[in-house]
Amino acid sequence: MNMKNQLSDEELIRQFLQTRVGPCFETLYKRYAHKVYARCFSITKDTEKAQDYTHDIFIRLFARIDRFQERSTFATWLYSITYNYCMDQLRANKRLPMAPLDDYSEYQFAITDENELVEFSLQQLAEVMVEMPTQEASLLRLKYQEGLNIRQIATKLNLNDSAVKMRLKRSRDRAKRLYNVAVC
């Protein structure tokens, strides 16, 4: 039996964070991929979406594994990420309906100038985040980088939901103003 299979999830994570050795993460993937897929499928009722979401979740997990703080079991943390990711995707799909691309030949790939414009915009946004008050920038990061929902942010900051919503709105408004000043 492989030694990695005998380690607990938490031990594998600690070892991965220290060494960045792929087999540690691979072992976690093997333990949980089918469970994450099953959870995604139970939410989406769509095999393709469930597969895509499972893949996306593990990519995000790989990039953010250092955020696991052992406040709960790894399985609980992963299932929470899975549920939140699926719900966010379903909400986004309702807001932004997508039409299937039947004939790819009719569509062109983005030109380099557009990519450069996106890169410039992201750089400007990063500068704006540095200029913002720390609490506002942190709130935006919780929402948009960490993907926390209003309830999770409220719990984390010991606030009520309406206070979080209002602070997010003010923070977004400030970010937009600063961004518009930076771009002009």
N, C-alpha and C positions, 0 to 999 in steps of 0.2 A: 504494500500500500504506500502511496506517495505521502511523504511527510507533510506536504501542504494540506492534504485532505484531513489530517488529524488536528490542525490548528483551528481555533475558534475564528469566527468572522473578525472579531476585534483584533486578535493577534495577527491575522493576515493583513489587516489594514495598517497596523503599526509597522509590520515588516515591510509592506509596500512603501509606506511613507519614508522609511529610513533608506531603503535600497532602490526603490523605483524598478524593482524586478517584476517583469510582466507576469510570470506564473502565479504570483500572489493574487493579482487582479483577475487573472484567468480562472483561478479556482473559485473566486467569488462569483464570477459570471456563470460558471457551470452550476454552482449551487442555486442560483436565483433566476437565471434567464427564463426558464419555463414558468416559474411562479409570476414573474413580472409580466410575461406574455399573457398568462391566464387572467391576470388582473386587468391588463389593458383590454383584452378581448371582452371581459365581462362588462366593461364600461362602454366600449365602442361598438360591440357586436359586429365588428368588421375585421376579418383576418389580416388584410393588408395594412390597415391602420394599426392594428395591434402589433404587427411585426415592425412597422416603421417606428412606432412609439417606443417599443422595447429597445430597438437599436439606439434611438435618440437618448433615451433615459440612461443607458449604459455609457454613452459618450459623455453626457453631462456628469454622470457619476464619476467617471474616470478623471475628468477635469476638476471636479470639486470634492474629491474624496477627503481632502485635508480639512474639510468643514465638518466632518463627522466628529462629534465631541463626546460620544459614548454616554449621552444623557438617557438614551434608550438603547434597545438592542439595534444592531445593524439592520436586521430584517424589518423592524418597525420603521426605522428611518427610511429605508429603501421603499417600503410600501407607501409611506407618506409622500415621498417624492413621486412615485408612480401615480398615485391618485391625483395629486395636484397637477402634474404634467398633463395627464389625460383630460382633466377638467378644463385646464387652461386652453388646451388644443380644441376641445369641443366648443368652448366659448368663442375662441378666435374664429373658428370655422363658421359659426353662426353670424358673426359680424362681417367676415370677409369671405363670402361664398366664392368658391373656385369653380371655374369651368374646365372640363377636361380638355387636354390638348390632343385632338384627334389626328391632326396632320402636323408633325413637327417641322416639316419643310417650309411651312408658312411663317415660322417664327425665327427671328434672328437672335443671336447671342448678344449680350450687352457689349457695347464697344468700350474700348479702353478709357475714353474720356469719361464715361459714366462711372466706371470703377474708380477713377481718380477723384471724381466729384464725391462719391460715397466716402472714400478714404479721407478726403479733406473735411467732410462733414463730421466724421467720427473724431478726427483730431480736434476740431473746434468744440465738439461736445465734451471731450475729455478736459479741455482747458476750462470750459464753463463749469464743470463739476468741481474743479480745483478752486474756482473763484467763489463758489456757493458756500454759505454757512455750513459748517460740519454736520449739524443735525439734519439739515435739509438734504444734503448730499447722501448722508447715510440712509435716510428714509427712502430716497429714490433707488439706492443700490439694493436695499432689502426687497423692494417691490420688483425692480426690473432686472437686476443681475441675479439675485438669489431666488427670484420667482415666488416669494411669499405672498399669500393672499392677505386681505385686510384683517381678518380675524387673527392670523398668525402674527402679523406685525403688531396689532393691538396687544396681544398677549405678551409678546417679547418686550414691548416698550411700556407695558402697564398703563395702557390708555384704553378708552372706549373706541368702538368702531368709527363713530362719527368724527371723533377728533383725528383719527388716522386719515380718514377720507379728506377732511378739510386741510390737514397739513400736506397731504400728497398733492392736492389741487394747488395750494400755494407754492409748493416746491416746483411743481411742473411749470406753473406760470412764471416763476422766477427764472427757471432754466431756459424757457422760451425767450424771455426778455433778454437775458444775458447772451444767448445764442444769436439772436437777431442783431444785437449790438456788435458782437464779435465778427459776424459775417459781413456786416455793412462797412 
